Amino acid sequence: MDVEQLCRDSGAVDIIVAGNLQDAESVSLPYDAAIIDVMLGGEPTLDFARGLQANGIPFVFASGYDRQDEIFASFPGITLVSKPYSGIDLVDAIASSLGLPGSASR
């Protein structure tokens, strides 16, 4: 699934794709929201996610990571969209993180 195109098709304008943790950390704040894989380029992103949380940036995890209990314990209230996921599931999750209505409300 091309997540970048999915976001554009759903109304996102300025999209930054990071292929590794170093690229993700180099992006300047602020931005509206983030979609994070639990492992990015073989590195865990949990500290990066904590930084987003500390800065009040809404985010969701979209991952095939199989230790979901760790995510739920570390990030209560943050949505984890498990791979494989549908585009609408991901769009609804990020909309919800932003306080926007999901696809069922459109």
C-alpha positions in Angstrom: 0.0 0.0 0.0 1.3 3.5 -0.9 0.6 5.3 2.4 1.8 8.6 1.0 -0.7 8.5 -1.9 -3.4 7.3 0.5 -2.8 10.4 2.6 -2.9 12.7 -0.4 -6.1 11.1 -1.6 -7.5 11.8 1.8 -6.7 15.5 1.7 -3.2 15.7 3.2 -1.0 18.2 1.5 2.6 18.3 2.8 3.7 14.7 3.4 7.1 13.6 4.6 8.2 10.0 4.3 11.1 8.8 6.4 12.7 5.5 5.5 14.8 5.3 8.7 14.8 6.7 12.2 17.6 9.2 11.4 15.5 10.7 8.6 12.4 10.8 10.9 14.3 12.6 13.7 15.7 15.2 11.3 12.2 16.4 10.3 11.5 19.8 11.8 8.6 20.2 14.2 5.8 21.1 14.2 3.7 18.9 11.9 0.0 18.0 12.2 0.3 14.2 12.7 2.4 11.2 12.2 2.0 7.6 11.1 4.8 5.5 12.7 5.9 1.9 12.1 7.1 0.4 15.4 10.3 -0.6 13.6 11.7 1.7 11.0 14.8 0.6 9.1 15.4 -2.1 11.7 15.3 0.4 14.6 12.6 0.7 17.2 10.7 4.0 17.1 9.3 4.0 20.6 11.6 6.8 21.8 10.7 8.8 18.7 7.0 8.3 19.5 7.6 9.4 23.1 9.1 12.6 21.7 6.0 13.2 19.5 3.8 12.6 22.5 5.8 15.1 24.6 5.4 17.7 21.9 1.6 17.1 21.6 1.9 15.7 18.1 -1.0 13.2 17.3 0.2 9.9 15.9 -0.8 6.4 15.2 1.2 3.2 14.9 0.8 1.3 11.7 2.8 -1.9 12.1 3.2 -5.6 11.8 5.0 -5.6 15.1 3.9 -8.7 17.0 4.4 -7.5 20.6 1.3 -5.3 20.7 1.0 -5.5 24.5 4.2 -3.5 24.8 2.7 -0.7 22.6 -0.5 -0.6 24.5 1.3 -0.5 27.8 3.7 2.2 26.7 1.1 4.3 24.8 -2.3 4.0 26.3 -4.9 5.7 24.0 -2.7 5.6 20.9 -4.1 3.5 18.1 -2.2 0.6 16.6 -3.4 -0.3 13.1 -2.1 -3.8 12.5 -0.6 -4.8 9.1 -2.1 -5.8 6.9 -4.6 -3.0 7.2 -7.0 -1.4 4.8 -6.5 2.2 3.7 -9.7 3.3 5.3 -8.6 1.8 8.7 -5.4 3.9 8.6 -7.2 7.1 7.4 -9.8 6.6 10.2 -7.2 6.1 12.8 -5.2 9.2 11.9 -8.4 11.3 11.6 -9.4 10.1 15.1 -6.0 11.1 16.5 -6.6 14.6 15.1 -10.1 14.7 16.5 -11.7 14.6 13.1 -14.6 12.4 12.0 -13.8 9.1 10.4 -15.0 7.8 7.0 -18.3 6.6 8.5 -19.2 10.3 9.3 -18.4 11.6 5.8 
